[in-house]
């Protein structure tokens, strides 16, 4: 029987089995809480437990010794296996202590399990990263060139959804075998995600690497995968990256080749995309991916902050003041990030509905709990921006409907802003959304009006309450007669249709005077007020 000790990441013993108690001649739990290197020692005076062991990815065999209660010294071999969480971070260690060969067999088995994917038998992401580390060292010191490839199966979800997960698993195993058939003995293939594979072609120039990867792509394309009575076509999108002495790190390499793979999918799937540092599209894509991770962390950690910017009446001063709710992201050191930095990536990667939901929820919470005792008690209506993706999402629409219906906030105190271009391009989605929420009394503003189609005929079919004139016409309104005429015409059409107008980007008193003369109903911009935090610090805390 083996003695087993378990430690936390710091090396302190948290468990010992009865065999360990007998082996060391101590009472049950006598050394719980003790450092492992005080119980098991090396033959030298130096401590064997230190930082050099923290990077071990697999089971490690150690020659150690311990002192029994009678003072005698016993030599043993200990196998140390890391305990990892879902992120492959080491959270502790298992020590298996035995004098015979059985422990070595256990070590080999645990080592294999720690480094291989259980479904396909390929190495896993952790082992791939270990091989990548060696490859980059060889590139740096011996001027070697390698190729890293990411391969993502196209439409794999369709197989799982239509034929079952068993079919998906069988397809993954067959793809793994097809990839292996084209590789050399020195190459490494890993399964790194659900339907994602990585191939590391060692000591391989670009031409030879592309030839191998193209053969793999063709093998998968020609794979006649059968499940029960169905024959299923399969293709793959592939990203390639050459590794050389200039490749900065394993994480940088993985990020770059993942970006290339995503671009291959965007271009139509079933193709190979090379990563080049000077490719503007790849740089943008890589930047987006980095922002996606930041946005997800910010959503998980509630690191968004609401601001408001007043919208004041400039014709009929008896009308109530309104405000637009604006969202900012807070980075991990507390700095405020403007929306222009993260909104584009959130829109491209379908994260806007989560942000929209958070903004609406927090706005309603403010109105329900804090508004009556705040400095902006006089503001009657809050405008919330709704992205195109959220507008087309029926579940999101149902959430808004039921949330407002059950809220203490009256529907007429919430105005939803949707952009002109999206509303006109997706008029059926827009109409469905508007009609459902108007039933609760909610109001609607057509944002950035004039920037897109500028087709007034669509207004006859869109029952909106406000036209927000695009800032591109407002900024130079005083000096540009065409802009002045555009603003004037938009306002006149709004008047005829009983739609009130709002001028955005009113930056100075000259613009404010000009839009007042035209007859625009509301003004918004720095001349009126800069955006301010909706919740003050006391409320946040």
Phi, psi and omega in degrees: 000147181264143169279138181234127173240141175237133178241163170278184184296335180276355177093012179265134185291130178241351179204143172218132180277169182301328179297322178295320178300316180290319183298316183273354178068030181245163176288163182302125176072015184296334184246015173298130182093353179274151175295139182299326182280001170268340180265315177250124184239157174276166180291341177268176181281344184283150175287133180274343183267113182199186184303331183297337181272345187292339183267359182295122182273336187240178177296140183236135178264130185234135173269113186227179176214161178216160180257125175281172183297330181278003178093351180288151181256132179239134177270135179219164170248130182244136175256124180252126181237128179287146172258117185247150175271190183294341179263012181064022174274135181284124182250354180172187184215147173252132177246122178249120188242122183202150180269347187260193184277342185299322181295328178292322177296319178297318180300316180296319179295315180294323179298317179296314181297325181287340186245359185232151174283128186290331183283307188264344184080000176283163175293158182262183184298320181299316180290325175300315180297324177295317177294322178297321178301314178296321180296318179291326175296317178296321178295322183286317188265335185237013177056041178273153176239134179229166176237133175250135184230132170252132182232122183240125180290132181282134175056033180297327180302327180298322179296312179299315185289322186268334186237349179109159179292331177297321177296317178299317179297318180296321178296317179300317179295320180292320177298319179302316180294322180296320179296315182301327184295337182261358186264155175274170184297329184277350185277162181233132173237136184227148167263119188248357179195190183307301180237028184245134177236155175230143178234129176249112179265107186281140176049060189223128177280172188295315183298314180295321180296316180298321179298316180296314184293323178296322177296321178296314180301317180294321178301316181291322179297323183270001181294121180262080185278125181245136175225115186055242182263002185262146172247121190246125175283150182218133174227171182220149172254135190231134172248139181237146175215130173277134178256130178215192184294344181270351178294118191289324185195168177297314182296322179295320179296315181296320179295317182295314183289330175294321177298314179299320179296320179296320178295321177302320178294317181298326183282358176127002178070171179053049179205169180249134178237122176278145174266124174234135185300332183265010179279114185297320181295320179293321178297318178296316180298317180296320177297320178299316182298320177297320178292325179302315179296319179297318180295316181298317178296319180296322177294317180296323185261010179055043182259053169240156183221136180265138172240164173226149175233120183299147174237109190255146175285136182241357175252297180260098185289354178278346178292153181286146175286144179241176178208145173265134178272129183239145182249141175232152175258146177250124181283180188287357174246010174093004180279142180278130180251123181291156185297331181300337181281327188241338182298316180304317179292321179298323179290318183290332185247026170057041177253354185295327181296329177290319178293315179302318181296317179298316181299313181296316181300314181291325178296314178295321177300319179297312182297323183285323191251316193253334191303317186296338180249015184259174179286350182244035179300331184286343181286125189267325186230136176247129180264130181241130179283137176240124182285163180300319180297320179290324182298327183270358185265109184295325179295321178294319179298317178296321178300311181300314183302309183289327179293317180287321180300323181270001184272159174281353181273129179290145181302324182291351177270359178241130176240131178260130178258125176235147185283148180302314185297318180292317183299319182286321179291332184230057190297326180293316177299317182297315181297318180299315180297312184298312183298319183294317183281333177293335177298338177265359180096000181294153179251164183224141176237137175268109188275155177055038184293134183102347183276338185253247185284335182051036181264106183295339183297330180293335183296334179296335183257352181250107184280067181266161182259334184223145168250119176264108186290130185301141183298338181295336177271337184278320188304315184252019184304323184290325185255346184247110183295331178293316177298319179299315181295322178297314180297318180297317181291320178299317181295320182295319177297319178300319180299313182300323184268006180062037176248125182283151184249146179231129175263122175270165175057043173278096191268338182212174185290335179292317177295318180300318180295319182295315181289332175294318178297322179293328180110007179306139188283321186227154177233143178217133180156179185296334177294329178275307180186142171283158176300143180231154178299135179289316176260133175278174187298325181297319179292319179302319183285000000 
